[in-house]
Amino acid sequence: MRSVGSQGLVSSAEGLGCMGLTGSYGAADEDESVRTVQRAIELGVTMFDTADHYGAFSGERLLGRALSGRRDAVVVATKFGGAEMDDEGRTIGGANGRPEYVRASVERSLRNLDTDRIDLYYQHRVDPRVPVEETFGALGELVAAGKVRYLGISEVRPDTIVRAHATAPLSAVESEYSLFARDMESNGVLETVRRLGIGFVAYAPLGRGFLTGGVRSADSLAEQDLRRIYPRFQKENLDSNLALVERIGQIAAGLGVSSAQLALAWVLAQGDDIFAIPGTRTRRHLEENVAAASVALDVPTLRALGSLVEDVQLFGDRVSAMDTGIQG
């Protein structure tokens, strides 16, 4: 268990990212997804991270169903504003941070999750048309009203973090972070959250499954798999990027752990203020991932892993051009 920032929120160091539970990375079995969430609770996982945009509300509804009777044992994190949605779940616009949309979004998420409060509420992507102070002014009102307990923001620059935090205190900043995506170390985000006492939540800590060794070619991805739009998964880039997977696999084999466990253990070893939320749709992979929290890496191993990106060139951007809200 670790403190998520300095506002009072506490969670397991490893959570469960719920984006894939409703088919973002290919077909998903809803019953198995529910059982995976419930098994995670049995294993001590307390942070469950979803968003209204995942599955057009179906992700929140599935999580609400899975947490029935278990709600008080967990931290429910969801996000709003990554794309504007109507009440039917249709996407009707880009990122939306208008105060009136914030208020409408939280009411929808509360209904979808079948709960009376959201533990950690993120602005999913910054709206370039709306000052972040206006958005977080509205979010601060939701905290005062008891509908939201703690606040977060996703994929933003350091100056935006500072401005949001000054308006309504942040508990968490969420961004992609892994051995496959380390720009948070050089763009000032990690330095900023640590200076301000904000927790850092690493999504895609397994490189969207790439670091597990389970993705060997672009052709293996289902037609509806969102990874097909990400540059690093394009055939010409993916084939070259496999060199990183091979190196990680070699180190993992020497330690007697899986590549996934090694990659997760590396993220968790970067500081007690860092949380990892790997996603999975099956209990089998969940159990493998959770075991990574018990993998202790010595200094030589951490150094060897840390130098991999310097030794192995990565090809392609980590984000898609469609994700226009990144780093707002």
Secondary structure, DSSP 8 states (H G I E B T S, - for coil): -EEETTTTEEE-SB-EE-GGGGTTTS---HHHHHHHHHHHHHTT--EEE--TTTTTTHHHHHHHHHTTTTGGGSEEEEEE-SSEE-TTS-EEES----HHHHHHHHHHHHHHHT-S-EEEEEE-S--TTS-HHHHHHHHHHHHHTTSEEEEEEES--HHHHHHHHHHS--SEEEEE-BTTB-GGGTSSHHHHHHHHT-EEEEESTTTTTGGGT----GGGS-TT-GGGGSGGGSHHHHHHHHHHHHHHHHHHHHHTS-HHHHHHHHHHTT-TTEEEE-B-SSHHHHHHHHHGGG----HHHHHHHHTHHHHS---S-SS-TT-TTTT-
